[in-house]
Amino acid sequence: MVLCRWEILQAASRELEVVRKGIVSSARDHLRLDQDRREESLLEAATLSAMKPRLPEAKVEYAFPPLKEAVDDSFDFERIDEEEPEIDESLFSRILNQNARLKIQNLDQRNVELAGMDFRVGEEIYIGDSLRQRVYGLPHLRELAKRGILRRVSTKDKKVILEPDVEGKRVYYIASVEKVKLAKNLDLIVDSKSTTGRTATLCLDCSREVIERGFMSPVITTVQPYAFPIVVKIGETCLAQAALRFKGSEYMGRDELLKTEKLGLFRGEEKLNMGENGRVIERGVLLTYSTKRALRAKTIDQIPVPIEMDARGKYDVSDYFDLIEGDGEIELEQNRFYLLGTEEGVSLGGVCGMISRATLEASDLWSHFAGFIWPGFIGRITMECRTPVKRVISRGEKAAYVQFDELIGRPPQELMYHGEYQHQDAPMAPKMFKLLAR
């Protein structure tokens, strides 16, 4: 299961003990975060509310964007940590039966949510025309730039405009301000923030392999704007976020999903029976499309000005999107970006949802650019859609396969999700549009 916010922020103790199914002692009583070192120290986090280990889950095929992956197997792994000496494992807290320690450098507590954390855009940004699913740390990016494979983007003005390409062939490689050293028994699941996805911008983790090998490294994401130019501020803007799980553990199974009171489905005012109509499958819940309305991104040449990702309620939706009224069907144009809503709404208690990128069926349709649904969220889901071919979406068609992790214990209500998209009438434009101004 994913870490809770207070656990990430306060786990600086040298003597915290946890077991596989919960907390041995009250972390709230004895964990202290040194206020003077909050911004400069190496923050340690323990997996207090980690997923109950189960049998390893079956492999799934992931639907990555249909760009040819650039491969480079000549990089020397030993150079990755040249700026980060190995950490003496004896400094870690003693953990019962496992070493469940995560180390995060430069973490800003304001970017830690109840069940995850956001990553800020760092100083090093590179651009290329091919998608690399593996990047072996900053030294690798720098070497690729020296070879002319990538080009470094100037960040001296502390603001950068990321330009779009409708086919995703303008690929940015962005290293986070934060650096992560991952324990061997943990997985760091990285995805676009919801606001990022709603601006037709896809973030994929390409540093997963180097972090899984135990190196201290920034989180490096490929960032592909498909419809809008976006403005990011160095050291401030967060495009990607992450949750943590036990490696090899499974998501909640069908029986758990049917029994839990921490998850509900509804349509309008009607509460839906989770066990009906094939809604719950082996390890997830199926959601379907509503075709009542959609927001279609305008073409790139129609966009008035780049979107500032840190703005709130600044832009008119009609300047960037066309409202499409549907009935039983909505026709999607080739290489156009759409925001649609799900027919069903979800209500999450102490569970975290992750929309899987495993393909539901043979289809070229991308149904989402952002995948996390945080504990406490209530509402229908806004789906970020794009198709490389013209196609029609029908009401009730499969939209998303959502997997769930259960949080151990009772997370404080005040830390549950209370963001701009709470109770949304999907589809909703991102929060920098006036439609969502508070």
N, C-alpha and C positions, 0 to 999 in steps of 0.2 A: 504494500500500500504506500501511498505518497506521504511525505513528511508534512506535518502541520507547521503553521507559521511560527508559533511561539517556540517550537522545538528547534527550528533552524536558527532563530535569533538568539536563543538563550543557551544553546548547547556548547558552552565554553568550559564546562567542568572537566577535570581530569579523571573523575571517578564515577562516571555515569554508567550504570549497568542496565542492560535491557535483555529480555528474552525474546524468543521467536514470536510469541503471541501477545506481547504487550509490555507494560512498564513494570519494573520491579519496585522502584521507589518513586516518590513524588518529585518529578523534575521541577515543578513549579516552586517547590519549597527551597531547593538548594542550588539551582542553577542561576548564575549571575553573569551578565555581560558587562565587561568593563567599559563604562561610558566613554572614558578618555581614549580607548583604543578601538572604538566601534568602526571607524573609517579606515584605520591603518593596519590593524592586526589581522592575522590569519584566523578566519572564523571557522570553528569546527562545528559540525552538525551530526547528531546521532539519529539513527532511524528508529524513533520511538513508536511511531504509528505505522510501522512497515507492514507490507502485505503478508498475511499468514502464508507461509510456504506451502505450496501444493505441488502436485506432479507437474513437470514441465509441459507447457502447452504445445500444441501442434504448430508446425511451421505454416506461415501464410505467405502468399505471394503479394508483394507490395506493388502498387501501381505508381511508379515514379513517372515524372513527365517524359514524354517520348523524344528525348534528345539523346544523341549518342554520347555515352560517358567517356570523358577523357581519362586515359589510364597512364599512370607513371609509376612503375614499380622500382625505380632506381634510387629512390630517396633513402638516405641512411637514417634509420630510426634513432641511432645513438646520439644524433645531433639535436633531437627535439628538446631535451632537457638542458641544453647548454647554458641557459640563463636561469634555470630553476634546479638547484641541487636536490638530490633525493632526500626525502624526509625520513628521519629515523623513526621507524614504526614503534619503537619503545616509548615514544612520547605520546602515543595514542592512549585513550582511555581503555581500561580493561573491559572487554565485552564478553558476556557469557556465550561460549561455543562458537563465536564468530567475530570477525573484525568488521563491524558495521559502521565505519567512520567515513565521513565525507568532509573534505576541506574546501572551503570557498574563500578566495581572496577578493578584496575590493567589493564586497557585497554591500549594497545600500539597503537598509532595512525597509525603506519605503517601497521597494520593489519586491517585497516578499508577501505573497498572498497566503491564504489559509492552507492551501495544498500545493503550492508551487512558488516559483520565483521568475522574475523577468530579467532579461539580459540587456544591458545598455550597449548602444553602438560605440565601438572603440575608435581609436585613432587610425587604425590600419584598415583601409578599404581597398579592395582590388576589383578589377573588372575584366571579364573575358567573354567569349562567345560560345563557350561549351560548358556543360554541367559536369562537375567532378563530384562524385558521391563520396570520395575520400580525400581529405587533406590532412597531412600529418603535422599540424601545428604551424605557428608563425614562421619558423625557419623554412618550411616547405613553400608557403606562400611567397616569401621573399625570393626564394630560389626560382620559382616559376616566373616571377617578375623579371629577374635577371636574364632568364632565357627568352623573354619576350612573349611567353605564353599568356601571361596576365599583365595588366598595367595598373600601377598604383594610382589611386584617386587622391587628389590633393584635399586635405582636411584642415588647412591652415586657417580658413575662415570660420571653422567650427560649425559650418552648415554645409550639407551636401545635397544636391538634387539627384535622386535616382531616377533615371529616365526609363520609360517602359518600352517593351517590344511585344507585339501581339502574339508572337510565336515563342516567346520566352528565350530569345537568343541573346539578350543582354543580361548577363549573369554577374551579379555582384557577390564578392566574398567578403564578409564582414566579421571581424574578430571582436568579441565582446570585451568590455572593460573588466568584467569578472573573470577570474581564473578558477578552474575546478580540478580537484584531484579526487577521483572516484574510488571508493572501496570496491574490492573485487566482487563482492556479492550484490552490488547495486547496478541498476540501469538508470541512466539519465535520459528521459524521453523529452525531446525538444520539438517544438512546433511553432507555427505563427501565432501571435496574439490574435484575438478575435478582430480587433480593430484593424490590424495589418491585413488579415484575410479579406475583410470587407472592402479594402482598397485595391483588391485584385493583385495583392502582393503575396507571393508564396515563399516561405522560409523552410529550408531543409537543413538538417544537421549533417555537415560533412566532416566533423571532427570526432564523431562517435568512436571510431576505431582507436585513435590515439588516446582518448580519455579512458576508454575501456582497458587499455593496456597499463593504466596506472600512472600516466604522466600528468604533471600539472600543466594545464593548457587553457587558453581562452576557449570559449565555445565559438566555433566558426560555422557560420551558416551561409548557404547560398541564398541570395535574395533576388527574386525575379518579379519585377513589376510588369504586369500584363496589360494594364489599361490606363493608369494614371501616373504622371510624374509625381513623386513624393519628396518632401523635404525632411531630412533627419538632422538632429542636433547631436554633435559629438559629445559623448559622455552623459547625455540626457535621454534621448529617444530610445524606447524599447520596442523592437520589432518582433522578437522571439521570446518564448517563455518555456519553462520546463517543469516536469514533475519527476519524482523518484520512486522506483519500485525495486523489490527484490528480484535479482536476475533469475530467470527461469521459472518464476511463479506465474500462476494463471490468474486471469480475471475472474470475477464472480460467475459461478456456473448457473445453469437454469434453475435448479432447485433453490439456490440462495436468492436469485432475483425474484422468484415467485413468492418467497417467504418474507423478504425484507420489508420493513415499514419505512425505510430510508429513501425509497424511490417510488415515484408515482407517475402515471401517464394520464393525460386528460385531453378532451376535445371540447373547446368552449367551456361550459360549466359542468360538463359530464365527465365523471371519473371513469377511466377505462379499465377493464379487466385485463391485467397483464398476461393472463394465460390464454386469452382468446385471439383468434385470427393469426396465429403464428407470430405474434409480436415478440415473444421471447424465444430465442433459439439457444443453441448449446452454451455459448459464452457471450451473449450480448442481446441487445434489444434492437429491433428493426423499426425505423421511422420512415414515413412516406411523404411524398411531395404534396403540397397544396398548390393549386394552380389559380387561386383567386386573383393574385396579382404578383408582379415581379418588377424589379428595378434593373434596367438594362444600361450598362455603362455606355456613355457616348464614345464616339471614335476619338482617337488621340488628337486629331487636328481640331476637334471641337472643344477641347478642354481649355478653359480660360486662363487659369494659373495653376501651378503645382500645389498639391495639397500638403499643408504643414501637419505632420503627424502628431504634434503635441498641441494642436489647436483644439478648442472646444466650441461648438456652436457657431462656427465662423462662416461656413459656406452654404449656399442654397443648393438643395438636392437637385433641383431642376437644371442646374448648370452642368451637372456631371452625370446624371442618370435620366433616362426616360422611364416613365411609369407605364407598365404594360398591364392592362386589365385582361384577365383570363377567364375562362369558363371551365371546361373540362380538360383543356389542353393549352399549352404554351409552346410556341415554336422558338427554338434557339438558333440563332445565326452562327455561322462558322467563325471561330476565333473571337467571339464577343463574350464579354463577362456579364454575368447575371447574378443578382441576389434573389433567391426564392425562400419560401418558408416551408416548414414541415406542417403536415396536417395535425400531428399530435404535439401537445406540449409536455414538458417534463418538469417534475418537481423533485429536487435533490435535497436530501438531508445530509447525513454524514457519509456521502459517497462522492467520488470524483468520476466523471465520465470522460472517455476518450473515443472520439470518432475514428474508427479504423480506416486506414488507407487500403486495406485488403479489398479487392474488387468484389462487388456483390454479384456481378454477372458479367458476361462479355459485353463491354461497353467502353466507348471512348470518352464518356462523360466524366469530368471531374466534379465531384459533388461537394467538396469542401477544400478550402485553403487553410483553415484553422480548425484544430481538433479537440481542444479541451472544453469541458463543461464543468465549472467549479462547484464545490459543495455550497448549497444554499440557493442555487439558481432556480428560478421558476419562470417558465415561459416556453413559447415555441422556439424552434431553432432556426436561425438564419443560415441558409446554405449558400456557399460561394461556388458558383457553377461556371464551367467553361467547357466547350466542346470543339475539337478541331474539324468537325463535320457538322453540317446542318442536321438537326434532329428535333423531334417533338417530345415533350414531357407531358405525360398524362396524370391526372389527379389520382392519387393512390399508388403511384409508381414508387418503387423502393428508392429512398433517398440516402439513408445512412444506416450503418451498422455500428452501434455504440456499445463499447465495453466499459465495465464499471469496476472500480476499486473501492473497497469499504474502508473507512477510517476507523481505527480502533479507538474506543472511548467516545466521549461526547464533546465535540469541538464547541467552544463558546459561541453563542448565537451572534455576538457582535463581530466575530471574525468570518461569519458566513458571507457569501457573495451579496453585495448590495450595490453593484455597479450600474452603469448607464443602461445596460441591456436587460436589467431585471424587469420581468413582466412584459417583455417586448411583444409587439404584434408583428411577428415576422412576415416579410423581410424588413429589416431596419437598416438604414444607412449607418455608416460609422459615426462615432461620437463627435467628430469635428464638423458635422453638418447641423444646420439649424433645427432640423427635425427633432434632434435630441437635446437641444439646448435646455438647460435647467433654469 
